[in-house]
Amino acid sequence: MTGDRFERQLPDVLTDLSMPSVPDYFDDLLSRTARTPQRAGWTFPQRWLPMDFALQRPVGSRQIPWRTLGVILLVAVLFAIAIVTVGSRKRTLPAPFGPASNGSIIYGRDGDIYVADKGLSHEALLIGGAADDSAAQWSRDGSTILFGRTVEDGTVVMAADPDGRNVRQLASARIVETDGYEVSPTGAQLALINVRPGGHNVLSVLDFGGAMRDLDLGTIEPMRSVAWRPPDGDELIFVGRPHGIRNGINADVTETDVALYAIRPDGSGLRQIALHHGESIPPKESQISFQGLTISDDGRMAAYWTWGPPTFSGRTCSSSLVDLATGQERQLVPDPSDACDVGPAFLPDRQILVRSDDASGMSQLLVAPIDGSAPARAVGPRFPFREAGWFLSPDLAQVLFMPSSGVSRLISIETGEVHDTGLAVGDAPSWQRLAP
């Protein structure tokens, strides 16, 4: 373009530039912005903070780290919520009956209470001191340790937390002598056979935090054992003499009747389940019935053993089952070649564990089907029957075997494998039940 031509067109170009104009997409832009709300005024710090605070940093002072403080505050709140949540969360407890996981084992020794881990590799003093404590046992939910403490006029029932702390007395009632006892499934009561002065027995229920109640049994004298019937503990199963120890005749009588009974904890619903004739009266001991009473987890059957004359298939003692609803009894004979079967204990899958004794005085633990449909199988080694005690683990998979001398053993019921532990368990051990 030549200089003369540019000079002639310059006025027209300047005129065009001075005219107002908009882009082609201007209408679309207005349509979009019309639909977008205006930013709220409170979001502008200048609207609610002084301008000199929002825009200036005071000379000689530090700026407040608001973001850091906010993060710290948030962490503190979350930490507090976590503490409250954990503190309010209750430990899951096992059902009162049926298999449970294995916890620790407690037992008494020289008036103190000790605790060992479930593998019996370590023990520790749990409750010690000058007091004479004994008969320690876990509540059925594994949350409380119950034990007896000797006082001047008898024994009182005590309790402690699993760590041995918070030792407290549960009731003011004194127990002078007992022929059998068991803690309720809820851990709130104790059923016991009280031996009163003069040798008269009564069946009592001690309410923890309350008083002791004697149940009216009429002429029946309770003896030997009492147990809460699973699964709800709605009945007490106990052994008793229908007419007292002398059978209502005279002091020369050496035999009486003995029976298995049921009664509700409130004293109602007394009923007889099974009756045996010919029970010996001490000091005679030719027949002793309903020993080692134990009840299945569903509450349908009880198992026991009886020392008796050769009327029991030629055996000196024998284990039996009884239906708690009908009273029908059936003898167990896991090994016909042996002379005696004692200490029955219910296992899963309708099996039962017994100690079988031969004529030479040696014993063997046997597992057999309850219905007798298959031969019994041996569990663990043979042992002299007078030199050992044993009881089942909560998971029903092991036997804690306690010889009269030496360390205790754990025996697998499934494989028969024997594990020698590092400890000799003390008197009357109790194994803690934990949730599976």
C-alpha positions as CSV (number, residue, x, y, z in Angstrom):
1,M,0.0,0.0,0.0
2,T,1.4,3.4,-0.9
3,G,1.6,6.3,1.5
4,D,-0.9,8.4,-0.4
5,R,-3.5,5.6,-0.4
6,F,-3.0,4.9,3.4
7,E,-3.5,8.6,4.2
8,R,-6.8,8.6,2.2
9,Q,-8.2,5.5,4.1
10,L,-7.0,6.5,7.6
11,P,-10.1,8.6,8.5
12,D,-12.4,5.7,7.6
13,V,-10.4,3.2,9.7
14,L,-10.5,5.5,12.8
15,T,-14.2,5.9,12.4
16,D,-14.8,2.1,12.3
17,L,-12.6,1.6,15.5
18,S,-14.5,4.2,17.4
19,M,-17.9,2.5,16.8
20,P,-19.1,0.1,19.7
21,S,-19.0,-3.7,18.8
22,V,-19.5,-7.1,20.5
23,P,-18.3,-10.6,19.6
24,D,-20.7,-13.0,17.8
25,Y,-20.9,-15.3,20.9
26,F,-21.9,-12.4,23.2
27,D,-25.6,-13.5,23.5
28,D,-24.5,-17.0,24.6
29,L,-22.2,-15.6,27.2
30,L,-25.0,-13.5,28.8
31,S,-27.3,-16.5,28.9
32,R,-24.7,-18.5,30.9
33,T,-23.8,-15.8,33.4
34,A,-27.5,-15.0,34.0
35,R,-27.9,-18.6,35.4
36,T,-24.9,-18.4,37.7
37,P,-25.7,-17.0,41.3
38,Q,-23.7,-14.2,42.7
39,R,-21.1,-15.1,45.3
40,A,-22.5,-14.6,48.8
41,G,-21.3,-11.6,50.6
42,W,-20.3,-13.5,53.7
43,T,-17.6,-15.3,51.7
44,F,-15.6,-12.1,51.3
45,P,-13.4,-11.6,54.5
46,Q,-13.6,-7.9,53.8
47,R,-17.3,-7.9,54.6
48,W,-16.9,-9.3,58.1
49,L,-13.3,-8.5,59.1
50,P,-11.9,-5.0,59.4
51,M,-10.1,-4.1,56.2
52,D,-6.9,-3.3,58.1
53,F,-7.0,-6.8,59.6
54,A,-7.7,-8.5,56.3
55,L,-5.2,-6.7,54.2
56,Q,-2.4,-5.8,56.5
57,R,0.0,-7.6,58.9
58,P,0.5,-5.5,62.0
59,V,4.1,-4.4,62.3
60,G,6.1,-6.3,65.0
61,S,3.5,-9.1,65.4
62,R,3.2,-12.7,64.1
63,Q,0.4,-13.8,61.8
64,I,-2.0,-16.3,63.4
65,P,-1.8,-19.7,61.7
66,W,-5.5,-20.2,61.3
67,R,-5.2,-23.2,59.0
68,T,-2.8,-25.0,61.4
69,L,-5.0,-24.3,64.4
70,G,-8.0,-25.7,62.5
71,V,-6.2,-28.9,61.7
72,I,-5.1,-29.3,65.3
73,L,-8.7,-28.7,66.5
74,L,-10.1,-31.3,64.0
75,V,-7.5,-33.9,65.2
76,A,-8.4,-33.3,68.8
77,V,-12.1,-33.7,68.1
78,L,-11.6,-37.0,66.2
79,F,-9.3,-38.3,69.0
80,A,-12.0,-37.5,71.6
81,I,-14.6,-39.3,69.6
82,A,-12.4,-42.3,69.3
83,I,-11.8,-42.5,73.1
84,V,-15.5,-42.3,73.7
85,T,-16.3,-45.0,71.1
86,V,-13.6,-47.4,72.4
87,G,-14.6,-46.7,76.1
88,S,-18.3,-47.4,75.4
89,R,-17.7,-50.5,73.3
90,K,-18.4,-53.7,75.4
91,R,-16.4,-56.8,75.1
92,T,-18.3,-59.6,73.4
93,L,-19.2,-62.3,75.9
94,P,-19.8,-66.0,75.2
95,A,-23.1,-67.7,75.7
96,P,-23.3,-69.3,79.1
97,F,-23.5,-72.8,77.6
98,G,-21.9,-74.5,74.6
99,P,-18.4,-74.4,73.2
100,A,-16.4,-71.2,73.8
101,S,-12.8,-70.1,73.2
102,N,-10.2,-70.9,75.7
103,G,-9.0,-68.1,78.1
104,S,-6.8,-68.1,81.2
105,I,-6.9,-70.7,84.0
106,I,-7.3,-69.8,87.6
107,Y,-6.7,-72.0,90.7
108,G,-6.0,-71.9,94.4
109,R,-2.8,-72.5,96.3
110,D,-2.1,-71.9,100.0
111,G,-5.0,-69.5,100.4
112,D,-4.1,-67.4,97.3
113,I,-5.4,-67.4,93.8
114,Y,-3.1,-67.8,90.8
115,V,-3.7,-67.4,87.0
116,A,-2.0,-69.2,84.1
117,D,-2.2,-68.6,80.4
118,K,-4.3,-71.1,78.3
119,G,-1.1,-73.0,77.3
120,L,0.0,-73.3,80.9
121,S,3.4,-71.9,80.2
122,H,3.4,-69.0,82.7
123,E,1.6,-68.4,86.0
124,A,1.2,-65.3,88.2
125,L,-0.2,-64.5,91.6
126,L,-3.6,-62.9,90.9
127,I,-5.1,-62.3,94.4
128,G,-2.9,-62.7,97.4
129,G,-2.5,-61.2,100.8
130,A,-3.3,-62.3,104.4
131,A,-6.9,-63.4,103.5
132,D,-7.6,-67.1,103.1
133,D,-9.2,-67.4,99.6
134,S,-10.3,-70.6,97.8
135,A,-12.7,-72.2,95.3
136,A,-11.9,-69.6,92.6
137,Q,-13.9,-69.9,89.4
138,W,-14.8,-67.9,86.4
139,S,-18.4,-66.7,85.8
140,R,-19.8,-68.5,82.7
141,D,-19.4,-65.3,80.6
142,G,-15.7,-65.1,81.5
143,S,-16.1,-61.5,82.8
144,T,-15.8,-62.1,86.6
145,I,-13.8,-64.1,89.0
146,L,-15.8,-65.6,91.9
147,F,-14.2,-67.1,95.0
148,G,-14.8,-67.8,98.7
149,R,-13.0,-65.9,101.5
150,T,-12.8,-67.3,105.0
151,V,-14.0,-65.0,107.7
152,E,-14.5,-65.5,111.4
153,D,-18.0,-67.1,111.2
154,G,-17.8,-68.9,107.9
155,T,-17.2,-68.1,104.2
156,V,-18.4,-65.1,102.2
157,V,-18.7,-64.9,98.4
158,M,-16.2,-62.5,96.8
159,A,-15.7,-61.3,93.2
160,A,-12.9,-59.6,91.2
161,D,-12.2,-58.3,87.8
162,P,-10.3,-60.6,85.3
163,D,-7.0,-58.7,86.2
164,G,-7.5,-59.5,90.0
165,R,-8.5,-55.9,90.8
166,N,-11.7,-54.5,92.2
167,V,-12.1,-57.2,94.8
168,R,-15.5,-56.9,96.5
169,Q,-17.9,-58.9,98.6
170,L,-21.1,-59.9,96.8
171,A,-23.3,-60.8,99.8
172,S,-23.2,-60.6,103.6
173,A,-24.5,-64.1,104.0
174,R,-22.1,-66.6,105.6
175,I,-21.7,-70.1,104.3
176,V,-20.5,-72.6,107.0
177,E,-20.5,-75.8,105.0
178,T,-21.8,-76.9,101.6
179,D,-22.3,-80.2,99.9
180,G,-22.4,-78.7,96.4
181,Y,-22.8,-75.4,94.6
182,E,-22.9,-73.7,91.2
183,V,-23.1,-70.1,89.9
184,S,-26.1,-69.2,87.8
185,P,-25.7,-68.6,84.0
186,T,-26.2,-64.9,84.6
187,G,-23.6,-64.8,87.3
188,A,-26.1,-63.1,89.7
189,Q,-27.0,-66.0,91.9
190,L,-25.4,-69.0,93.6
191,A,-27.3,-72.3,94.1
192,L,-25.9,-74.4,97.0
193,I,-26.7,-77.3,99.3
194,N,-26.2,-75.8,102.7
195,V,-25.2,-78.2,105.5
196,R,-26.8,-76.9,108.6
197,P,-25.9,-77.7,112.2
198,G,-26.8,-81.3,113.0
199,G,-26.1,-82.5,109.5
200,H,-29.5,-81.3,108.0
201,N,-29.2,-80.2,104.4
202,V,-31.2,-77.5,102.7
203,L,-31.2,-76.2,99.1
204,S,-30.6,-72.5,99.0
205,V,-30.3,-69.7,96.5
206,L,-28.0,-66.8,97.3
207,D,-28.8,-63.6,95.4
208,F,-25.7,-61.5,95.0
209,G,-26.3,-58.2,96.5
210,G,-29.3,-59.7,98.5
211,A,-30.1,-62.4,100.9
212,M,-30.0,-66.2,101.0
213,R,-33.3,-68.0,100.4
214,D,-34.0,-71.6,101.4
215,L,-36.3,-73.5,99.0
216,D,-39.1,-75.6,100.5
217,L,-38.5,-79.3,99.5
218,G,-40.9,-80.9,102.0
219,T,-39.4,-84.2,103.3
220,I,-36.6,-84.2,100.6
221,E,-33.1,-83.7,101.8
222,P,-30.7,-82.4,99.1
223,M,-27.3,-83.9,98.8
224,R,-24.1,-84.2,96.7
225,S,-24.7,-81.8,93.8
226,V,-26.9,-79.1,92.3
227,A,-26.7,-77.6,88.8
228,W,-28.5,-74.9,86.7
229,R,-30.3,-76.5,83.8
230,P,-29.3,-75.1,80.3
231,P,-29.9,-73.3,78.2
232,D,-31.7,-70.6,80.4
233,G,-31.1,-71.8,83.9
234,D,-34.9,-72.0,84.5
235,E,-34.6,-75.1,86.7
236,L,-32.2,-76.4,89.3
237,I,-31.3,-80.1,89.0
238,F,-30.3,-81.7,92.3
239,V,-29.8,-85.0,94.0
240,G,-31.9,-85.8,97.1
241,R,-33.2,-88.4,99.5
242,P,-37.0,-88.5,99.3
243,H,-37.5,-89.1,103.1
244,G,-34.3,-87.8,104.5
245,I,-31.1,-89.6,105.4
246,R,-32.8,-92.2,107.7
247,N,-35.7,-92.9,105.3
248,G,-38.1,-92.2,108.2
249,I,-37.5,-95.6,109.9
250,N,-34.7,-95.9,112.5
251,A,-31.0,-95.5,113.0
252,D,-30.2,-99.1,112.2
253,V,-31.3,-98.7,108.5
254,T,-28.3,-98.8,106.2
255,E,-30.0,-98.2,102.9
256,T,-32.4,-95.6,101.6
257,D,-33.8,-94.2,98.4
258,V,-32.1,-91.4,96.4
259,A,-33.6,-89.5,93.4
260,L,-32.8,-86.8,90.9
261,Y,-35.1,-83.8,91.2
262,A,-35.8,-80.5,89.4
263,I,-37.2,-77.2,90.9
264,R,-37.4,-73.6,89.7
265,P,-35.1,-71.1,91.4
266,D,-38.2,-69.4,93.0
267,G,-39.1,-72.6,94.7
268,S,-42.0,-73.7,92.5
269,G,-42.4,-76.7,90.2
270,L,-40.7,-79.3,92.3
271,R,-40.7,-82.7,90.5
272,Q,-38.9,-86.0,90.6
273,I,-37.0,-87.1,87.5
274,A,-35.5,-90.5,88.4
275,L,-35.5,-92.7,91.5
276,H,-32.9,-95.3,92.7
277,H,-33.4,-97.8,95.5
278,G,-30.7,-99.2,97.7
279,E,-28.6,-96.1,98.3
280,S,-26.0,-96.6,101.0
281,I,-26.2,-94.6,104.2
282,P,-22.7,-93.6,105.5
283,P,-20.5,-95.2,106.7
284,K,-21.7,-98.0,104.4
285,E,-20.7,-97.4,100.8
286,S,-21.9,-100.3,98.7
287,Q,-24.0,-98.0,96.4
288,I,-23.6,-94.3,95.7
289,S,-25.8,-93.0,92.9
290,F,-25.9,-89.9,90.7
291,Q,-22.2,-88.9,91.1
292,G,-20.5,-86.4,88.9
293,L,-23.7,-84.9,87.6
294,T,-23.4,-83.0,84.4
295,I,-26.0,-81.7,81.9
296,S,-25.9,-81.4,78.1
297,D,-25.7,-77.9,76.7
298,D,-29.3,-78.1,75.3
299,G,-30.6,-79.1,78.7
300,R,-32.2,-82.3,77.5
301,M,-30.0,-85.0,79.1
302,A,-27.9,-85.4,82.2
303,A,-25.0,-87.8,82.7
304,Y,-23.7,-89.3,85.9
305,W,-22.0,-92.3,87.3
306,T,-23.0,-94.7,90.0
307,W,-20.9,-96.9,92.3
308,G,-22.9,-100.0,92.8
309,P,-23.1,-103.7,93.2
310,P,-22.8,-106.2,90.3
311,T,-26.3,-105.5,89.2
312,F,-24.9,-103.0,86.6
313,S,-24.0,-105.6,84.0
314,G,-21.4,-107.1,86.3
315,R,-19.5,-103.9,86.7
316,T,-18.5,-102.2,89.9
317,C,-19.4,-98.7,88.6
318,S,-21.1,-97.4,85.5
319,S,-22.0,-94.2,83.7
320,S,-25.5,-93.5,82.6
321,L,-27.7,-91.0,80.8
322,V,-31.1,-89.7,81.9
323,D,-33.7,-87.8,79.9
324,L,-34.6,-84.8,82.1
325,A,-38.1,-84.6,80.7
326,T,-39.2,-88.2,80.9
327,G,-36.8,-89.7,83.5
328,Q,-35.8,-92.5,81.2
329,E,-32.3,-93.8,82.0
330,R,-29.8,-95.7,79.9
331,Q,-26.5,-97.2,80.9
332,L,-23.3,-96.4,78.9
333,V,-20.9,-99.2,78.2
334,P,-18.1,-97.7,76.1
335,D,-15.7,-100.6,76.8
336,P,-17.4,-103.8,78.0
337,S,-14.1,-105.3,79.0
338,D,-13.4,-102.8,81.7
339,A,-14.7,-102.8,85.3
340,C,-15.9,-99.2,85.7
341,D,-16.7,-96.1,83.7
342,V,-16.8,-92.8,85.6
343,G,-16.8,-89.0,85.0
344,P,-18.9,-88.7,81.9
345,A,-18.7,-85.3,80.0
346,F,-20.6,-84.3,77.0
347,L,-18.8,-83.5,73.7
348,P,-20.0,-82.0,70.4
349,D,-21.5,-84.3,67.7
350,R,-23.4,-86.4,70.3
351,Q,-20.3,-87.9,71.8
352,I,-19.3,-88.4,75.4
353,L,-16.0,-88.6,77.2
354,V,-15.5,-91.1,80.1
355,R,-12.7,-92.5,82.2
356,S,-12.6,-96.2,81.9
357,D,-10.9,-98.2,84.7
358,D,-9.8,-101.8,84.3
359,A,-9.4,-104.4,87.1
360,S,-5.7,-103.7,87.6
361,G,-6.3,-100.1,88.6
362,M,-5.2,-98.5,85.3
363,S,-7.4,-95.9,83.5
364,Q,-7.9,-94.7,80.0
365,L,-9.9,-91.7,78.6
366,L,-12.4,-92.9,76.0
367,V,-14.6,-91.0,73.5
368,A,-17.7,-92.8,72.4
369,P,-21.0,-92.0,70.6
370,I,-23.9,-91.4,73.0
371,D,-26.1,-93.9,71.1
372,G,-23.4,-96.6,71.2
373,S,-23.4,-96.9,67.4
374,A,-19.6,-97.2,67.2
375,P,-16.8,-98.5,69.3
376,A,-15.1,-96.1,71.8
377,R,-11.6,-94.8,70.9
378,A,-8.8,-94.1,73.4
379,V,-7.6,-90.5,74.0
380,G,-4.1,-90.1,75.4
381,P,-2.0,-92.5,77.5
382,R,-3.1,-94.9,80.2
383,F,-2.6,-93.8,83.8
384,P,-3.2,-95.1,87.4
385,F,-6.8,-94.1,88.2
386,R,-5.9,-92.8,91.7
387,E,-3.1,-90.5,90.5
388,A,-4.8,-88.0,88.2
389,G,-7.7,-85.6,87.7
390,W,-8.9,-84.0,84.5
391,F,-11.4,-81.6,83.0
392,L,-12.5,-80.3,79.6
393,S,-11.4,-77.0,78.0
394,P,-14.1,-74.5,77.1
395,D,-13.7,-75.3,73.4
396,L,-14.3,-79.0,74.2
397,A,-11.2,-79.9,72.2
398,Q,-8.7,-80.5,75.0
399,V,-8.4,-82.3,78.3
400,L,-6.4,-80.7,81.1
401,F,-4.8,-83.7,82.7
402,M,-3.5,-83.1,86.3
403,P,-1.3,-85.9,87.7
404,S,-0.8,-86.0,91.5
405,S,2.8,-85.2,90.9
406,G,4.7,-83.4,88.1
407,V,3.4,-80.9,85.5
408,S,0.0,-80.8,84.0
409,R,-0.7,-82.0,80.5
410,L,-2.9,-80.9,77.7
411,I,-4.4,-83.8,75.6
412,S,-6.0,-83.3,72.2
413,I,-9.3,-85.1,72.1
414,E,-9.2,-85.4,68.3
415,T,-5.6,-86.7,67.9
416,G,-4.7,-87.9,71.4
417,E,-1.5,-85.8,71.2
418,V,-0.1,-85.0,74.7
419,H,1.6,-81.7,75.5
420,D,3.6,-81.4,78.7
421,T,3.1,-77.9,80.1
422,G,5.5,-76.1,82.3
423,L,3.1,-75.8,85.3
424,A,1.5,-78.0,88.0
425,V,-2.0,-76.6,88.3
426,G,-3.3,-76.1,91.8
427,D,-6.6,-77.0,93.5
428,A,-9.9,-76.9,91.7
429,P,-8.9,-75.1,88.4
430,S,-11.4,-73.1,86.4
431,W,-11.0,-72.3,82.7
432,Q,-12.2,-68.9,81.4
433,R,-14.7,-69.0,78.6
434,L,-14.3,-66.4,75.9
435,A,-16.4,-65.5,72.8
436,P,-15.5,-67.6,69.8
